[in-house]
Amino acid sequence: MSQKDDLGLSARMSAKLAKLPPPAYLAIIPPPGLVRLEQAENTLLRPELVKICKNAINDELDEETFNYPKGFGGEPKLRDGLASFFNSYFEPSLKVEADHISVSAGSGNSFDALLHTICDDGDIVLTPGPFWSGFSIYSTLHASATILPSPAPSFRNSLTPDVNARLKETYNSHPTPSRIKALLICNPHNPCDDTYSPALLRQLMDFAHEHNLHYISDEVSALCSFNTDSEKPFVSALSLVRDGEGIRRSRVHVIWSASKDFGSAGVRTACVVSQANPSLLAGVTYSSLWQVSILSSIYVTAILTSPELSNLVSLNKSRLKSAYEYLTTRLDEWGVEYIPVKAGMLIFVRIAKDAQTFEEEAAVVGKLKESGVLVQPGKMWGGIDGEKGWVRFSFAVKEEVMSDALERIGKVLGK
């Protein structure tokens, strides 16, 4: 009897587990005392968010809170709040209605549900490289799809205007382009923390239209665009799609989450917005049915309907800018190279400028861990040839936390 038969796993799950990272990859619980900058978390609004959460639970919690969730696609009040939020901040060309929204437990689960709905086993999602490695996990869980990145010349030049040409080359050179079902665009980009220009986004949407692809726009850091260039403000796909002009609205789907813009990753609340494809939205909903608890719904609804919402959005951007400037002032003093951040809460820093291999990069990451600071190695973001010695970490932490981290990093670098 084989080990697979002895364990009683399906052939489907056995094949998936062979492709997924080992459980230990996600099960690591760092010991206390470490400065954790490796996670894509925004902690800068926490004092205000704690107050909103406590007040919301105090005002809304009653015996019915412990019932099953209501509605198809999410709690009605939450979907109403999300629709109002998108209409206020994403400038959609067509008003977003609650029926255009399906809620799930995190943007990764939204992506998983969306791919489960549009992809058959073996289908492919095209995306500009480098890309978040989590997409590979979520594309495998239920859809059995794969991510196909178009190569980037460097981290610094990932979002140059030729990104469309790189995507076309990757698409045309693939042996079975008919299996490519969707184009995934992160705007702001993850991991390069910049926005696409409106003109380039239109080109990307035209490319998707030309090849009859679904256009998936991950916009989870939309309101973290604190440092954008005037010619490249954040612009949502919801704003650019026009009926009768290019890509069909039924092929455009936006993913958003409370994790980044409102620093609430642990609350696990996200959504898919798809305005002209009710069958697709039904599939997404069934693929993520009743994932979000009523307690999470109460909290996120309270944020979205708060009279202080506009202040929270402004405060988030101003604190991100201050935290970014605090960090980069020190990096400039040290003469350490970094990639300027336009939108987001993480930064690429060339912490090991002399590294020639990923092993040398990993060694420096290990020294930082020994000093008490956790960061992400650049290799996990696509391992671009010639791009060794980079790390990526969050700067969206309190000043005293970053001060502590910089003191430890400085000792490792001899600063």
SULKANOR-V308141 format. One record per run of one state. SS is the DSSP state (H for helix, E for strand, - for the rest). FROM is the first residue (numbers start at 1). TO is the last residue. If there is no record, write none. Layout:
# SULKANOR-V308141
<<SS	FROM	TO> <SS	FROM	TO>>
This chain:
# SULKANOR-V308141
<<-	1	2> <H	3	7> <-	8	10> <H	11	19> <-	20	23> <H	24	27> <-	28	34> <E	35	36> <-	37	45> <H	46	60> <-	61	62> <H	63	66> <-	67	75> <H	76	89> <-	90	97> <H	98	100> <E	101	104> <-	105	106> <H	107	118> <-	119	123> <E	124	128> <-	129	133> <H	134	141> <-	142	145> <E	146	150> <-	151	162> <H	163	173> <-	174	176> <H	177	179> <E	180	186> <-	187	197> <H	198	210> <-	211	213> <E	214	218> <-	219	221> <H	222	224> <-	225	236> <H	237	240> <-	241	241> <E	242	242> <-	243	244> <E	245	245> <-	246	248> <H	249	251> <E	252	257> <H	258	261> <-	262	264> <H	265	267> <-	268	269> <E	270	273> <-	274	277> <H	278	287> <-	288	293> <H	294	304> <-	305	308> <H	309	334> <-	335	337> <E	338	338> <-	339	345> <E	346	350> <-	351	357> <H	358	371> <-	372	372> <E	373	374> <-	375	375> <E	376	377> <H	378	381> <-	382	389> <E	390	394> <-	395	398> <H	399	413> <-	414	415>>
